[in-house]
Amino acid sequence: MNSSTQIKVYFIENIETGRIKVGFTTGAVVSRLRTLQTGSDCELRILGVLYANQEHGTTEYQLHLKFSEWRHRGEWFTSEILPEIKKLLQEESRRRLV
């Protein structure tokens, strides 16, 4: 599967609340942000994106399980997951360089 159709897991933050949405898309994450922004009265921003990979524990399902203790509602989690997200994004960045 080429990277343009690969499943991407994204992290979108609600600037006011600090809550973070962990979702997935095969399309452009910016388009997903626009759709979410339309239904939100708060500003949202993309924190980062990684490619879903079961071996790396980065599918949406795996991340939802990992962060379940901090689930706020649905796919939204409290800001306590931010350090782990930063770590995951750094690891993803290293893998892309190899």
N, CA, C and O atoms as a GROMACS GRO file, in nm:
protein
  392
    1MET      N    1   0.085  -0.117   0.000
    1MET     CA    2   0.000   0.000   0.000
    1MET      C    3   0.090   0.123   0.000
    1MET      O    4   0.181   0.132   0.082
    2ASN      N    5   0.065   0.217  -0.090
    2ASN     CA    6   0.149   0.336  -0.091
    2ASN      C    7   0.104   0.434   0.016
    2ASN      O    8  -0.007   0.423   0.069
    3SER      N    9   0.192   0.531   0.048
    3SER     CA   10   0.165   0.620   0.161
    3SER      C   11   0.044   0.709   0.140
    3SER      O   12  -0.013   0.758   0.238
    4SER      N   13   0.002   0.733   0.015
    4SER     CA   14  -0.113   0.819  -0.007
    4SER      C   15  -0.244   0.751   0.032
    4SER      O   16  -0.343   0.820   0.058
    5THR      N   17  -0.247   0.617   0.035
    5THR     CA   18  -0.368   0.547   0.076
    5THR      C   19  -0.352   0.478   0.211
    5THR      O   20  -0.444   0.413   0.260
    6GLN      N   21  -0.236   0.493   0.270
    6GLN     CA   22  -0.212   0.432   0.400
    6GLN      C   23  -0.296   0.502   0.508
    6GLN      O   24  -0.324   0.622   0.498
    7ILE      N   25  -0.334   0.427   0.608
    7ILE     CA   26  -0.414   0.483   0.717
    7ILE      C   27  -0.325   0.570   0.805
    7ILE      O   28  -0.219   0.527   0.851
    8LYS      N   29  -0.370   0.692   0.826
    8LYS     CA   30  -0.297   0.786   0.911
    8LYS      C   31  -0.375   0.805   1.041
    8LYS      O   32  -0.497   0.823   1.039
    9VAL      N   33  -0.304   0.802   1.151
    9VAL     CA   34  -0.363   0.834   1.280
    9VAL      C   35  -0.323   0.977   1.311
    9VAL      O   36  -0.206   1.013   1.303
   10TYR      N   37  -0.422   1.058   1.346
   10TYR     CA   38  -0.394   1.199   1.373
   10TYR      C   39  -0.431   1.234   1.516
   10TYR      O   40  -0.513   1.168   1.581
   11PHE      N   41  -0.367   1.340   1.562
   11PHE     CA   42  -0.392   1.393   1.695
   11PHE      C   43  -0.432   1.539   1.676
   11PHE      O   44  -0.352   1.621   1.631
   12ILE      N   45  -0.554   1.571   1.711
   12ILE     CA   46  -0.605   1.708   1.697
   12ILE      C   47  -0.642   1.758   1.836
   12ILE      O   48  -0.713   1.692   1.911
   13GLU      N   49  -0.592   1.877   1.868
   13GLU     CA   50  -0.613   1.935   2.001
   13GLU      C   51  -0.716   2.047   1.997
   13GLU      O   52  -0.716   2.131   1.907
   14ASN      N   53  -0.803   2.046   2.097
   14ASN     CA   54  -0.894   2.157   2.120
   14ASN      C   55  -0.813   2.258   2.202
   14ASN      O   56  -0.776   2.231   2.316
   15ILE      N   57  -0.787   2.374   2.144
   15ILE     CA   58  -0.699   2.474   2.207
   15ILE      C   59  -0.754   2.520   2.341
   15ILE      O   60  -0.677   2.543   2.434
   16GLU      N   61  -0.884   2.535   2.354
   16GLU     CA   62  -0.944   2.586   2.479
   16GLU      C   63  -0.940   2.484   2.592
   16GLU      O   64  -0.906   2.518   2.706
   17THR      N   65  -0.975   2.359   2.562
   17THR     CA   66  -0.986   2.258   2.668
   17THR      C   67  -0.860   2.175   2.685
   17THR      O   68  -0.840   2.115   2.791
   18GLY      N   69  -0.774   2.171   2.583
   18GLY     CA   70  -0.656   2.086   2.586
   18GLY      C   71  -0.686   1.942   2.552
   18GLY      O   72  -0.596   1.859   2.547
   19ARG      N   73  -0.814   1.911   2.530
   19ARG     CA   74  -0.849   1.772   2.496
   19ARG      C   75  -0.796   1.739   2.356
   19ARG      O   76  -0.782   1.825   2.270
   20ILE      N   77  -0.767   1.610   2.338
   20ILE     CA   78  -0.703   1.564   2.215
   20ILE      C   79  -0.786   1.453   2.152
   20ILE      O   80  -0.822   1.355   2.218
   21LYS      N   81  -0.815   1.469   2.024
   21LYS     CA   82  -0.886   1.366   1.948
   21LYS      C   83  -0.782   1.276   1.883
   21LYS      O   84  -0.688   1.323   1.819
   22VAL      N   85  -0.802   1.146   1.899
   22VAL     CA   86  -0.719   1.046   1.833
   22VAL      C   87  -0.810   0.979   1.731
   22VAL      O   88  -0.901   0.905   1.767
   23GLY      N   89  -0.784   1.006   1.605
   23GLY     CA   90  -0.868   0.952   1.499
   23GLY      C   91  -0.784   0.900   1.384
   23GLY      O   92  -0.661   0.902   1.390
   24PHE      N   93  -0.852   0.853   1.279
   24PHE     CA   94  -0.777   0.804   1.163
   24PHE      C   95  -0.845   0.849   1.035
   24PHE      O   96  -0.964   0.881   1.032
   25THR      N   97  -0.767   0.849   0.929
   25THR     CA   98  -0.817   0.884   0.797
   25THR      C   99  -0.725   0.825   0.691
   25THR      O  100  -0.607   0.800   0.717
   26THR      N  101  -0.778   0.802   0.573
   26THR     CA  102  -0.694   0.767   0.459
   26THR      C  103  -0.677   0.889   0.369
   26THR      O  104  -0.600   0.886   0.273
   27GLY      N  105  -0.748   0.994   0.402
   27GLY     CA  106  -0.740   1.118   0.325
   27GLY      C  107  -0.645   1.217   0.390
   27GLY      O  108  -0.559   1.180   0.470
   28ALA      N  109  -0.663   1.342   0.353
   28ALA     CA  110  -0.579   1.449   0.406
   28ALA      C  111  -0.625   1.486   0.548
   28ALA      O  112  -0.744   1.507   0.571
   29VAL      N  113  -0.532   1.493   0.639
   29VAL     CA  114  -0.565   1.526   0.778
   29VAL      C  115  -0.618   1.670   0.785
   29VAL      O  116  -0.705   1.700   0.867
   30VAL      N  117  -0.567   1.757   0.701
   30VAL     CA  118  -0.616   1.896   0.700
   30VAL      C  119  -0.766   1.899   0.666
   30VAL      O  120  -0.839   1.979   0.723
   31SER      N  121  -0.810   1.814   0.575
   31SER     CA  122  -0.953   1.806   0.542
   31SER      C  123  -1.033   1.759   0.662
   31SER      O  124  -1.142   1.808   0.688
   32ARG      N  125  -0.978   1.662   0.734
   32ARG     CA  126  -1.046   1.612   0.855
   32ARG      C  127  -1.055   1.723   0.959
   32ARG      O  128  -1.158   1.738   1.025
   33LEU      N  129  -0.948   1.801   0.974
   33LEU     CA  130  -0.949   1.914   1.067
   33LEU      C  131  -1.058   2.013   1.030
   33LEU      O  132  -1.132   2.060   1.117
   34ARG      N  133  -1.069   2.046   0.903
   34ARG     CA  134  -1.172   2.141   0.858
   34ARG      C  135  -1.312   2.090   0.893
   34ARG      O  136  -1.397   2.167   0.938
   35THR      N  137  -1.336   1.962   0.871
   35THR     CA  138  -1.467   1.903   0.902
   35THR      C  139  -1.496   1.912   1.052
   35THR      O  140  -1.605   1.952   1.092
   36LEU      N  141  -1.399   1.877   1.134
   36LEU     CA  142  -1.417   1.885   1.279
   36LEU      C  143  -1.434   2.030   1.324
   36LEU      O  144  -1.515   2.059   1.412
   37GLN      N  145  -1.358   2.120   1.262
   37GLN     CA  146  -1.365   2.260   1.301
   37GLN      C  147  -1.503   2.319   1.275
   37GLN      O  148  -1.551   2.402   1.351
   38THR      N  149  -1.567   2.275   1.167
   38THR     CA  150  -1.701   2.323   1.134
   38THR      C  151  -1.799   2.295   1.246
   38THR      O  152  -1.889   2.376   1.271
   39GLY      N  153  -1.784   2.182   1.314
   39GLY     CA  154  -1.877   2.144   1.420
   39GLY      C  155  -1.833   2.186   1.559
   39GLY      O  156  -1.895   2.147   1.658
   40SER      N  157  -1.725   2.264   1.568
   40SER     CA  158  -1.673   2.301   1.699
   40SER      C  159  -1.671   2.453   1.715
   40SER      O  160  -1.638   2.526   1.622
   41ASP      N  161  -1.706   2.499   1.832
   41ASP     CA  162  -1.699   2.642   1.859
   41ASP      C  163  -1.563   2.683   1.914
   41ASP      O  164  -1.540   2.800   1.943
   42CYS      N  165  -1.474   2.586   1.930
   42CYS     CA  166  -1.338   2.612   1.979
   42CYS      C  167  -1.239   2.590   1.866
   42CYS      O  168  -1.263   2.510   1.775
   43GLU      N  169  -1.127   2.660   1.872
   43GLU     CA  170  -1.024   2.641   1.772
   43GLU      C  171  -0.956   2.506   1.792
   43GLU      O  172  -0.926   2.467   1.905
   44LEU      N  173  -0.934   2.437   1.683
   44LEU     CA  174  -0.866   2.307   1.684
   44LEU      C  175  -0.736   2.319   1.607
   44LEU      O  176  -0.724   2.400   1.516
   45ARG      N  177  -0.638   2.236   1.644
   45ARG     CA  178  -0.512   2.235   1.569
   45ARG      C  179  -0.457   2.093   1.564
   45ARG      O  180  -0.480   2.012   1.654
   46ILE      N  181  -0.384   2.065   1.458
   46ILE     CA  182  -0.322   1.935   1.440
   46ILE      C  183  -0.192   1.932   1.521
   46ILE      O  184  -0.105   2.016   1.505
   47LEU      N  185  -0.182   1.833   1.609
   47LEU     CA  186  -0.060   1.814   1.686
   47LEU      C  187   0.040   1.728   1.609
   47LEU      O  188   0.161   1.749   1.619
   48GLY      N  189  -0.012   1.633   1.532
   48GLY     CA  190   0.077   1.545   1.457
   48GLY      C  191   0.002   1.431   1.393
   48GLY      O  192  -0.116   1.407   1.419
   49VAL      N  193   0.076   1.360   1.308
   49VAL     CA  194   0.019   1.249   1.231
   49VAL      C  195   0.124   1.139   1.226
   49VAL      O  196   0.243   1.166   1.215
   50LEU      N  197   0.078   1.015   1.233
   50LEU     CA  198   0.167   0.901   1.210
   50LEU      C  199   0.092   0.796   1.131
   50LEU      O  200  -0.031   0.797   1.124
   51TYR      N  201   0.166   0.706   1.071
   51TYR     CA  202   0.104   0.598   0.995
   51TYR      C  203   0.067   0.484   1.088
   51TYR      O  204   0.148   0.441   1.170
   52ALA      N  205  -0.054   0.436   1.075
   52ALA     CA  206  -0.101   0.324   1.157
   52ALA      C  207  -0.016   0.202   1.127
   52ALA      O  208   0.003   0.164   1.011
   53ASN      N  209   0.034   0.139   1.233
   53ASN     CA  210   0.118   0.022   1.217
   53ASN      C  211   0.100  -0.067   1.341
   53ASN      O  212   0.138  -0.029   1.452
   54GLN      N  213   0.042  -0.182   1.321
   54GLN     CA  214   0.013  -0.273   1.432
   54GLN      C  215   0.139  -0.313   1.507
   54GLN      O  216   0.137  -0.322   1.630
   55GLU      N  217   0.248  -0.337   1.436
   55GLU     CA  218   0.374  -0.377   1.501
   55GLU      C  219   0.428  -0.268   1.592
   55GLU      O  220   0.492  -0.299   1.693
   56HIS      N  221   0.403  -0.144   1.559
   56HIS     CA  222   0.451  -0.032   1.640
   56HIS      C  223   0.348   0.011   1.744
   56HIS      O  224   0.374   0.102   1.823
   57GLY      N  225   0.232  -0.054   1.745
   57GLY     CA  226   0.128  -0.019   1.843
   57GLY      C  227   0.060   0.113   1.812
   57GLY      O  228   0.013   0.182   1.903
   58THR      N  229   0.056   0.148   1.684
   58THR     CA  230   0.004   0.280   1.648
   58THR      C  231  -0.121   0.277   1.561
   58THR      O  232  -0.147   0.371   1.486
   59THR      N  233  -0.199   0.171   1.572
   59THR     CA  234  -0.330   0.177   1.507
   59THR      C  235  -0.422   0.260   1.596
   59THR      O  236  -0.395   0.276   1.716
   60GLU      N  237  -0.527   0.312   1.540
   60GLU     CA  238  -0.621   0.392   1.620
   60GLU      C  239  -0.673   0.308   1.738
   60GLU      O  240  -0.678   0.356   1.851
   61TYR      N  241  -0.709   0.184   1.711
   61TYR     CA  242  -0.762   0.095   1.815
   61TYR      C  243  -0.660   0.077   1.929
   61TYR      O  244  -0.695   0.089   2.046
   62GLN      N  245  -0.535   0.049   1.892
   62GLN     CA  246  -0.432   0.028   1.993
   62GLN      C  247  -0.410   0.153   2.077
   62GLN      O  248  -0.392   0.144   2.199
   63LEU      N  249  -0.412   0.268   2.013
   63LEU     CA  250  -0.391   0.393   2.087
   63LEU      C  251  -0.510   0.424   2.176
   63LEU      O  252  -0.492   0.474   2.287
   64HIS      N  253  -0.631   0.396   2.129
   64HIS     CA  254  -0.749   0.417   2.214
   64HIS      C  255  -0.741   0.329   2.338
   64HIS      O  256  -0.776   0.373   2.448
   65LEU      N  257  -0.695   0.205   2.323
   65LEU     CA  258  -0.677   0.117   2.439
   65LEU      C  259  -0.569   0.171   2.532
   65LEU      O  260  -0.586   0.175   2.654
   66LYS      N  261  -0.458   0.213   2.474
   66LYS     CA  262  -0.346   0.264   2.551
   66LYS      C  263  -0.386   0.386   2.634
   66LYS      O  264  -0.343   0.401   2.749
   67PHE      N  265  -0.469   0.472   2.576
   67PHE     CA  266  -0.507   0.596   2.642
   67PHE      C  267  -0.643   0.587   2.713
   67PHE      O  268  -0.696   0.689   2.757
   68SER      N  269  -0.700   0.468   2.725
   68SER     CA  270  -0.837   0.454   2.776
   68SER      C  271  -0.857   0.516   2.914
   68SER      O  272  -0.966   0.564   2.945
   69GLU      N  273  -0.756   0.515   2.995
   69GLU     CA  274  -0.765   0.574   3.129
   69GLU      C  275  -0.794   0.724   3.124
   69GLU      O  276  -0.851   0.781   3.218
   70TRP      N  277  -0.756   0.787   3.014
   70TRP     CA  278  -0.770   0.932   2.999
   70TRP      C  279  -0.879   0.971   2.899
   70TRP      O  280  -0.885   1.085   2.854
   71ARG      N  281  -0.965   0.876   2.866
   71ARG     CA  282  -1.074   0.905   2.771
   71ARG      C  283  -1.170   1.007   2.834
   71ARG      O  284  -1.214   0.991   2.948
   72HIS      N  285  -1.199   1.110   2.758
   72HIS     CA  286  -1.299   1.208   2.802
   72HIS      C  287  -1.436   1.165   2.750
   72HIS      O  288  -1.530   1.145   2.826
   73ARG      N  289  -1.444   1.151   2.619
   73ARG     CA  290  -1.569   1.107   2.555
   73ARG      C  291  -1.536   1.066   2.412
   73ARG      O  292  -1.465   1.137   2.340
   74GLY      N  293  -1.588   0.951   2.371
   74GLY     CA  294  -1.566   0.905   2.234
   74GLY      C  295  -1.419   0.894   2.201
   74GLY      O  296  -1.345   0.820   2.266
   75GLU      N  297  -1.375   0.968   2.100
   75GLU     CA  298  -1.236   0.965   2.057
   75GLU      C  299  -1.155   1.081   2.116
   75GLU      O  300  -1.043   1.107   2.073
   76TRP      N  301  -1.212   1.149   2.214
   76TRP     CA  302  -1.145   1.263   2.277
   76TRP      C  303  -1.086   1.221   2.412
   76TRP      O  304  -1.151   1.152   2.491
   77PHE      N  305  -0.961   1.264   2.436
   77PHE     CA  306  -0.888   1.227   2.556
   77PHE      C  307  -0.837   1.353   2.626
   77PHE      O  308  -0.824   1.459   2.564
   78THR      N  309  -0.809   1.341   2.755
   78THR     CA  310  -0.758   1.455   2.830
   78THR      C  311  -0.612   1.481   2.792
   78THR      O  312  -0.546   1.397   2.732
   79SER      N  313  -0.564   1.598   2.829
   79SER     CA  314  -0.430   1.642   2.788
   79SER      C  315  -0.318   1.559   2.851
   79SER      O  316  -0.202   1.575   2.812
   80GLU      N  317  -0.349   1.473   2.947
   80GLU     CA  318  -0.244   1.390   3.008
   80GLU      C  319  -0.175   1.299   2.906
   80GLU      O  320  -0.066   1.249   2.933
   81ILE      N  321  -0.237   1.276   2.791
   81ILE     CA  322  -0.174   1.189   2.691
   81ILE      C  323  -0.071   1.263   2.606
   81ILE      O  324  -0.001   1.200   2.527
   82LEU      N  325  -0.060   1.394   2.620
   82LEU     CA  326   0.029   1.472   2.535
   82LEU      C  327   0.175   1.427   2.540
   82LEU      O  328   0.237   1.416   2.434
   83PRO      N  329   0.234   1.400   2.657
   83PRO     CA  330   0.374   1.353   2.656
   83PRO      C  331   0.393   1.224   2.576
   83PRO      O  332   0.493   1.208   2.506
   84GLU      N  333   0.299   1.132   2.586
   84GLU     CA  334   0.310   1.007   2.510
   84GLU      C  335   0.293   1.032   2.361
   84GLU      O  336   0.360   0.968   2.280
   85ILE      N  337   0.206   1.123   2.323
   85ILE     CA  338   0.189   1.158   2.182
   85ILE      C  339   0.319   1.214   2.126
   85ILE      O  340   0.362   1.176   2.017
   86LYS      N  341   0.381   1.303   2.201
   86LYS     CA  342   0.509   1.361   2.156
   86LYS      C  343   0.613   1.252   2.135
   86LYS      O  344   0.688   1.255   2.038
   87LYS      N  345   0.617   1.156   2.227
   87LYS     CA  346   0.711   1.044   2.216
   87LYS      C  347   0.682   0.961   2.090
   87LYS      O  348   0.774   0.926   2.016
   88LEU      N  349   0.554   0.930   2.067
   88LEU     CA  350   0.516   0.853   1.948
   88LEU      C  351   0.553   0.926   1.819
   88LEU      O  352   0.600   0.864   1.724
   89LEU      N  353   0.532   1.056   1.817
   89LEU     CA  354   0.564   1.135   1.697
   89LEU      C  355   0.714   1.141   1.674
   89LEU      O  356   0.758   1.138   1.559
   90GLN      N  357   0.793   1.148   1.780
   90GLN     CA  358   0.939   1.146   1.766
   90GLN      C  359   0.986   1.012   1.711
   90GLN      O  360   1.074   1.007   1.625
   91GLU      N  361   0.928   0.903   1.762
   91GLU     CA  362   0.963   0.770   1.713
   91GLU      C  363   0.927   0.756   1.566
   91GLU      O  364   1.003   0.700   1.487
   92GLU      N  365   0.811   0.807   1.528
   92GLU     CA  366   0.766   0.803   1.388
   92GLU      C  367   0.862   0.880   1.300
   92GLU      O  368   0.897   0.836   1.190
   93SER      N  369   0.906   0.995   1.348
   93SER     CA  370   0.999   1.078   1.273
   93SER      C  371   1.132   1.005   1.250
   93SER      O  372   1.189   1.012   1.141
   94ARG      N  373   1.180   0.936   1.353
   94ARG     CA  374   1.304   0.858   1.338
   94ARG      C  375   1.287   0.746   1.237
   94ARG      O  376   1.378   0.720   1.157
   95ARG      N  377   1.172   0.677   1.240
   95ARG     CA  378   1.148   0.567   1.146
   95ARG      C  379   1.144   0.618   1.002
   95ARG      O  380   1.192   0.550   0.911
   96ARG      N  381   1.089   0.735   0.980
   96ARG     CA  382   1.080   0.790   0.845
   96ARG      C  383   1.217   0.827   0.790
   96ARG      O  384   1.238   0.827   0.669
   97LEU      N  385   1.311   0.860   0.880
   97LEU     CA  386   1.446   0.896   0.836
   97LEU      C  387   1.528   0.775   0.793
   97LEU      O  388   1.623   0.788   0.715
   98VAL      N  389   1.492   0.658   0.843
   98VAL     CA  390   1.569   0.537   0.815
   98VAL      C  391   1.538   0.486   0.677
   98VAL      O  392   1.593   0.385   0.634
   0.00000   0.00000   0.00000
